[in-house]
Amino acid sequence: MPHTDYEVERNAMVDAQLIARGITDRRVLDAFRRVLRHEFVPDSLKKQAYEDHPLPIGEGQTISQPYMVAIMTESLGLKGSEKVLEIGTGSGYQTAILAELAKEVYSIERFADLADAAKKTLDGLGYKNVTVKTGDGTLGWQEQAPYDGIIVTAGAPEIPESLIKQLKESGRLVIPVGGTFSQVLTVFTKKKDKIISNEICGCVFVPLVGKEGWRVSQRN
Ligand code: SAM
């Protein structure tokens, strides 16, 4: 079979799934044209990597639909100088997109095998501004705080207090909040002592499982 880097499929994804649905940030769109999404999915699914839906990555988890990754990323409003925390590394695809757009990215994954695989993929693709660790991301990453942006790629029952505490003044937290089967993607902005919230759209994410998320007994 001829080698392909799926450039045609990747550009078609950006045009038909992102631009056509209202993603306008030029830096975000360029990052989606650059990042090799097929490197983040299992070999058997590479041909489907640029399709308009999530895909399984192991441990019952998924790499999110490209549009959802894009709207969450755009909502962070990154300019290039930021320190960002990601909760839910999964395949590492969203991590790579963030690494293209921010100065430093810290990412936490609950499952060690997913974190290790994502680290390997990100290293192999040459990302130097990313640090991945295994742990409970609902508690944040205090040693590296505060953050300009925090993105949670799993559905939370409510905003984890630790994440709000680790956000800089004017920093944004992008997080799906709601039940285990559907949530509302919400952006929380820290302004003085207030938290301003802005609902973006409905969404369906795997659950955020941890001390300040769902308990394992509630949902695994
Ligand atoms: N952004 C990922 C990507 O591009 O592949 C997709 C993430 S997937 C939808 C959600 C991830 O969040 C899963 O890998 C899951 O194991 C992880 N997760 C759930 N609860 C977590 C927690 N408390 N801390 C860290 N990761 C968590």
Residues whose N, C-alpha, C, O or C-beta is under 5 A from the ligand:
A	BS01	SAM	Q61 T62 I63 S64 I87 G88 T89 G90 S91 G92 Y93 Q94 I108 E109 R110 F111 G135 D136 G137 T138 T153 A154 V206 P207 L208 V209 G210
